[in-house]
Amino acid sequence: MRPCEPACDIIGISAKTLQRWEQPDNTQDSCLDALHEPSTKLTACEREQIITVANEPDYAALSPGKIVPTLADEGLYIA
């Protein structure tokens, strides 16, 4: 175990990530500044629709893992 691993565990990063961040040339690290958006990114309309549905009284107390199958049973698919 490396000396920094307990601290990394506490803040939720891997020791390898810390090692990469400590390198002097990390300004070009693609993990720090993505140049593209994922092709599966939600549109603003989809995101708004999800938030609206999740805040409806029937779904407000449910987790996403329960909302999705419930909507599927009703024949609805948002995103």
Contacts in CASP RR format, 6 or more apart in sequence:
PFRMAT RR
TARGET T0000
AUTHOR 0000-0000-0000
METHOD contacts of the structure
MODEL  1
MRPCEPACDIIGISAKTLQRWEQPDNTQDSCLDALHEPSTKLTACEREQI
ITVANEPDYAALSPGKIVPTLADEGLYIA
2 15 0 8 1.000
4 15 0 8 1.000
4 18 0 8 1.000
5 15 0 8 1.000
8 14 0 8 1.000
8 15 0 8 1.000
8 17 0 8 1.000
8 18 0 8 1.000
17 31 0 8 1.000
20 26 0 8 1.000
20 29 0 8 1.000
20 31 0 8 1.000
21 29 0 8 1.000
26 32 0 8 1.000
42 50 0 8 1.000
42 79 0 8 1.000
46 78 0 8 1.000
46 79 0 8 1.000
47 79 0 8 1.000
49 78 0 8 1.000
49 79 0 8 1.000
50 78 0 8 1.000
50 79 0 8 1.000
53 59 0 8 1.000
53 67 0 8 1.000
53 71 0 8 1.000
53 78 0 8 1.000
54 60 0 8 1.000
54 64 0 8 1.000
54 67 0 8 1.000
59 67 0 8 1.000
59 70 0 8 1.000
62 70 0 8 1.000
71 77 0 8 1.000
71 78 0 8 1.000
END
